[in-house]
């Protein structure tokens, strides 16, 4: 039975995540802080670490560097607006990442299983051990998403401001900004999913070529 160390400061999410993983056949140990998680990784024998990026005493990238020497592959768990952090984590040595969307808890067992199988394959030299994502290309893709989301709203704002008194224009600006926030939130969720799919395709291609 594979042992997973879950480092997550939200007790409710940790409880549900543990239940999903345990029902899939994993043994789960949970720690609420980075310090406690690091100590557990040091003294325990874990096959996999699931690391939340937002912790009360540290951040996931900082803790990732300290966890890697213990040998267990690390999956970084990020929020919807942290796609670039996930890419940085992959460059820094994380084995995988998962985005906290509305369905992420149910996907944890599959992500854990796929990651363990891939890491084991790497140790047997079945697929290349180093896989890269182009960070500059990812950033440009993000900029394009933001421009595409904002362009129609900016156009509407200019049109309405030019035809309204100043006081009404200020109120219109507030409404446009509120709409922009909702649009960007939706676009970021799509971008997170695209990044995850791109990474999965890279891994699948590398495995097929092995």
Secondary structure, 3 states (H helix, E strand, C coil): CCEEEEECCCHHHHHHHHHHHHHCCCEEEEECCHHHHHHHHHHCCCCEEEEECECCCCEHHHHHHHHHCCCCEEEEEECCCCHHHHHHHHHHCCCEEEECCCCHHHHHHHHHHHHHHHHHHHHCCCCCCCCCCCHHHHHHHHHHHHHHHHHHHHHHHHHHHCCCCHHHHHHHHHHHHHHHHHHHHHHHHHHHHHHHHHHHHHHHHHHHHC
